[in-house]
């Protein structure tokens, strides 16, 4: 039997899984095989007689034109890759094999969809970089910055939000990535009826696109016409919801799909393990340098900061002050009212000391009911007296502990650098001695 290859050839072309394009010298599509619908979402009759450039991702337009010019000059391409826009708006990565037919002055090309392959490459790279960030980041906040960069490459036209959940306080801690926010956190309550609230409470992923009561992490209204796409997945480790990973787009018509959800959830699963480990490391680091009861700087870290402050004051010819404090009659209260009341009193004293000092100052618990305060960049004894008066005023307020009001006072000793000493030992000794002088005067 004789086979009519001329008649069979078009049928074979339309059976190919890869898409065949024939484009004239002016960039118009004169033929495209049926698989174009699977590739870009358009039927053959929709693409025929249209400009091929209409479908190219804007960011790849210049280099695609350069490649087309190269093909038209007689150089065949077998591995050119660029991005096209699918009919539904998503990005498709295409690997081309193309040559020029001088006889018809046509570019003949075969297009293969390599989107899944490129996404796989990106995912593998993202997980590797998240692992790198976990090892190099000193804090959880540093890790968030690294993850933001990685997710930004996976979802190029989306904003990333990372939110960590405090179940006890019912609040979310979100990295401050606003202008100038390079190290801080923003805390906000978890509100029911919001998209982020649903992700946290249910511990399940959520695709949101038009529910009037749902809002994104930054309060965007998802019900506005052509509103932003919103996708949130929980960060879960050992059955506990640690927070949520959210991507959000304000681009018109953007809608995330199940494939995006699966990818983000995969990344979130890996990230949750890293976050749990980083939190544990931070807890251990905090416990090593802070008092377990009050959360204040402990004796060891205080000495380090005092030595550092002394070196800085010596270089800059500035002054610093050291205050040594203890609660009057604390042992009596502790013995008669119980250790629980005593502990609560120490915690309250710690909070009050923090409230009446600056962020640049250091408040530490040295042990028992003894505390120290390091004041940097002071201007003489007058400024110390002002600080001491402020502390005494705050400490004179009643402490409401276990339904009972307690009135307490404290003894305070001071030392000024360099007048009262130039070493940590000299300043601590001077402040301690002055504290006991103060205590004797009050008894």
Secondary structure, 3 states (H helix, E strand, C coil): CCCCHHHHHHHHHHHCCCEEEEEECCCEEEEECCCHHHHHCCCHHHHCCCEHHHHECHHHHHHHHHHHHHHHCCCCEEEEEEEEECCCCCEEEEEEEEEEECCCCEEEEEEEECHHHHHHHHHHHHHHHHHHHHHHCCCHHHHHHHHHHHHHHHCCCCEEEEEEEECCCCEEEEECCCCCCCCCEEEEECCCCCHHHHHHHHCCCEEECCCCCCECCCCCECCCCCCCEEEEEEEEECCEEEEEEEEEECCCCCCCCHHHHHHHHHHHHHHHHHHHHHHHHHHHHHHHHECCCCCCECHHHHHHHHHHHHHHHHHHCCEEEEEEEEECCHHHHHHHHCHHHHHHHHHHHHHHHHHCCCCCCEEEEEECCEEEEEEEEECCHHHHHHHHHHHHHHHCCCEEECCEEECCCEEEEEEEECCCCCCHHHHHHHHHHHHHHHHHHHC
